[in-house]
Amino acid sequence: MTKKALIIGAGIIGTSTALELARRGWLVTVIEQHSGAAQGSTARTSSVIRCHYTRSEAIVLAHEGATLWDNWQAYLGRSSTRAAYHKTGVLFLMRQGEGGPPSESLGVKAEMDQHDLDNRMNMMQQAGVEAAFMNQKTLADFLPCFDFPEDDVVGIWEPNSGFVFPPVDSVLDLQQAAELAGVQFKFDTKVVNGASAWKGERRWIQSVTVHNDDGAQELQADVVVNCAGPASHHINLAMHCPLGIATAPQRQFICEATWVNPTSDVPAMADLAEGFYIRPHEEVFKVGAALAADHVNFSTDEAGLITEREKEKFEKRVLASLRKRAPDIEIADVQTKVAFYDWSVSDSYPILDGTDVGGYYVAIGSSGAWFKSGPVIGQVMAEMIHREGHGDTNRDFVLPFTKNTLNFGDFSVRKRLA
Ligand SMILES: Cc1cc2nc3c(=O)[nH]c(=O)nc-3n(C[C@H](O)[C@H](O)[C@H](O)COP(=O)(O)OP(=O)(O)OC[C@H]3O[C@@H](n4cnc5c(N)ncnc54)[C@H](O)[C@@H]3O)c2cc1C
């Protein structure tokens, strides 16, 4: 009998998971509280695709993401798509020193010693990521549009990385492919509760209750997947299934601007030394913050606490950092916006896992960094769910583009708590 799945949330991760489950023969419904897809965290993403991480499994996940975006039309089986991958290259700048604490905001360190740098380059090489190490001189020769006054500045350059534009349209591409594969999207519909029942020694998910203009409705399913982004913790509570690792919404500021003097040689970059990152697109040039120090306020109800003064302070600081590093870049019409990450409180890696409740899965805690692998996470989740639903205990998954292997336990709660 065809198995039924309910996906909570139509961001990049929910829409991707829905498409991939439908490709595996499941009957899938996506429940989304907003009137369309990609209106949560995904609406504000900078969509920078890079592979530099502190953990090898994260590099593997990111590399598959970059390769998939580079083959976006082939992945969707289409000859034209709304969104495209811009392979500008991505530069990560750090300081070479004794090695400070890891910046968990981006899964990388703002200061690295030689051992860390060698280790990082090795892990990237092993995963098949093309990357080059640069010192102050090679950086200055390679990117004359930037200033590199510090003699301890070092860079890791990824020539095949870049960004997706427009990111929201990439989710609409996924939605269209999902609908063609039979997925039903229920918009303006909010999940408010879940029900489970004991079967033998384990509780199993049975249904979720949703609210929309027609009132309350109970939807039955074999599987429910929490892809609710910054609301993930609330959904876990609504499903009566708190996890061993907490997630929380985390407030972020992001500047959006138009790029007045675009030149072709500006890559996407994350400058950990100066504390900012850029996505260089003419229509929506983005400048965000890139230091762990910005990521401190874990709260579920911060929205009312955002003041104009805070926005102005952020804008002033982040734009001053940009001007210092890249004095030739001219931007205008800067607007500072607010968005929320779904943060894995103990680190910055996603939680892709089953739970104590049979049939209830989570693809959450993407911590401001996993748009890049949204469609890969969709495949990992769908494959995990499909195999478990058919009694297949093999937990290794060969990623289709890079042929690297991920284990379903790599982003599990258990591994993190071990
Ligand atoms: C400012 C910013 C910059 C970023 N930059 C990058 C970057 O450069 N590179 C990168 O890889 N990643 C980046 N990210 C992270 C990336 O955007 C996120 O990891 C990704 O978009 C998360 O997608 P998601 O589908 O999990 O969540 P979301 O897009 O938030 O989707 C969750 C959906 O669930 C819905 N939902 C929640 N509760 C309910 C409910 N009860 N009932 C029904 N629906 C519900 C929400 O409405 C929402 O649409 C950035 C994020 C932000 C905010």
The ligand as a Tripos MOL2 file, in Angstrom:
@<TRIPOS>MOLECULE
LIG
   53    58     1     0     0
SMALL
NO_CHARGES

@<TRIPOS>ATOM
      1 C1         19.7320   36.0660    7.0880 C.3       1 LIG1
      2 C2         20.0180   34.6560    6.6860 C.ar      1 LIG1
      3 C3         21.0950   34.3830    5.8540 C.ar      1 LIG1
      4 C4         21.3780   33.0680    5.4800 C.ar      1 LIG1
      5 N1         22.4090   32.8270    4.6240 N.ar      1 LIG1
      6 C5         22.6720   31.5680    4.2210 C.ar      1 LIG1
      7 C6         23.6830   31.3110    3.2730 C.ar      1 LIG1
      8 O1         24.3390   32.2200    2.7860 O.2       1 LIG1
      9 N2         23.9020   30.0250    2.8860 N.ar      1 LIG1
     10 C7         23.1850   28.9800    3.3910 C.ar      1 LIG1
     11 O2         23.4440   27.8430    3.0080 O.2       1 LIG1
     12 N3         22.2100   29.1990    4.3080 N.ar      1 LIG1
     13 C8         21.9380   30.4560    4.7190 C.ar      1 LIG1
     14 N4         20.9400   30.7060    5.6060 N.ar      1 LIG1
     15 C9         20.2500   29.5580    6.2090 C.3       1 LIG1
     16 C10        19.1830   29.0010    5.3290 C.3       1 LIG1
     17 O3         18.4490   30.0300    4.7300 O.3       1 LIG1
     18 C11        18.3010   28.1110    6.1870 C.3       1 LIG1
     19 O4         19.1180   27.0860    6.7250 O.3       1 LIG1
     20 C12        17.1780   27.4890    5.3610 C.3       1 LIG1
     21 O5         16.4880   28.4430    4.6060 O.3       1 LIG1
     22 C13        16.2240   26.7980    6.3070 C.3       1 LIG1
     23 O6         15.1660   26.2780    5.5490 O.3       1 LIG1
     24 P1         13.9950   25.5390    6.2660 P.3       1 LIG1
     25 O7         13.1520   24.9650    5.1920 O.co2     1 LIG1
     26 O8         14.5190   24.6440    7.3180 O.co2     1 LIG1
     27 O9         13.2320   26.6780    7.1010 O.3       1 LIG1
     28 P2         12.1980   27.7930    6.6620 P.3       1 LIG1
     29 O10        12.5300   28.4120    5.3830 O.co2     1 LIG1
     30 O11        12.0290   28.6990    7.8470 O.co2     1 LIG1
     31 O12        10.8520   26.9830    6.4440 O.3       1 LIG1
     32 C14        10.0690   26.5030    7.5300 C.3       1 LIG1
     33 C15         8.6070   26.6720    7.1600 C.3       1 LIG1
     34 O13         7.8040   26.0670    8.1540 O.3       1 LIG1
     35 C16         6.6150   26.8050    8.2710 C.3       1 LIG1
     36 N5          5.9910   26.5080    9.5570 N.ar      1 LIG1
     37 C17         6.5140   26.7180   10.7880 C.ar      1 LIG1
     38 N6          5.6230   26.3400   11.7350 N.ar      1 LIG1
     39 C18         4.5360   25.8680   11.0770 C.ar      1 LIG1
     40 C19         3.2870   25.3320   11.5150 C.ar      1 LIG1
     41 N7          2.9690   25.1990   12.8090 N.pl3     1 LIG1
     42 N8          2.3930   24.9500   10.5760 N.ar      1 LIG1
     43 C20         2.6800   25.0880    9.2430 C.ar      1 LIG1
     44 N9          3.8490   25.6040    8.7870 N.ar      1 LIG1
     45 C21         4.7580   25.9770    9.7010 C.ar      1 LIG1
     46 C22         7.1340   28.2410    8.1810 C.3       1 LIG1
     47 O14         6.0860   29.1300    7.8560 O.3       1 LIG1
     48 C23         8.1860   28.1360    7.1040 C.3       1 LIG1
     49 O15         7.6870   28.4390    5.8300 O.3       1 LIG1
     50 C24        20.5920   32.0100    5.9780 C.ar      1 LIG1
     51 C25        19.4860   32.2770    6.7950 C.ar      1 LIG1
     52 C26        19.1790   33.5930    7.1400 C.ar      1 LIG1
     53 C27        17.9890   33.8520    8.0020 C.3       1 LIG1
@<TRIPOS>BOND
     1     1     2 1
     2     2     3 ar
     3     2    52 ar
     4     3     4 ar
     5     4     5 ar
     6     4    50 ar
     7     5     6 ar
     8     6     7 ar
     9     6    13 1
    10     7     8 2
    11     7     9 ar
    12     9    10 ar
    13    10    11 2
    14    10    12 ar
    15    12    13 ar
    16    13    14 ar
    17    14    15 1
    18    14    50 ar
    19    15    16 1
    20    16    17 1
    21    16    18 1
    22    18    19 1
    23    18    20 1
    24    20    21 1
    25    20    22 1
    26    22    23 1
    27    23    24 1
    28    24    25 2
    29    24    26 1
    30    24    27 1
    31    27    28 1
    32    28    29 2
    33    28    30 1
    34    28    31 1
    35    31    32 1
    36    32    33 1
    37    33    34 1
    38    33    48 1
    39    34    35 1
    40    35    36 1
    41    35    46 1
    42    36    37 ar
    43    36    45 ar
    44    37    38 ar
    45    38    39 ar
    46    39    40 ar
    47    39    45 ar
    48    40    41 1
    49    40    42 ar
    50    42    43 ar
    51    43    44 ar
    52    44    45 ar
    53    46    47 1
    54    46    48 1
    55    48    49 1
    56    50    51 ar
    57    51    52 ar
    58    52    53 1
@<TRIPOS>SUBSTRUCTURE
     1 LIG1         1 GROUP 0 **** ****
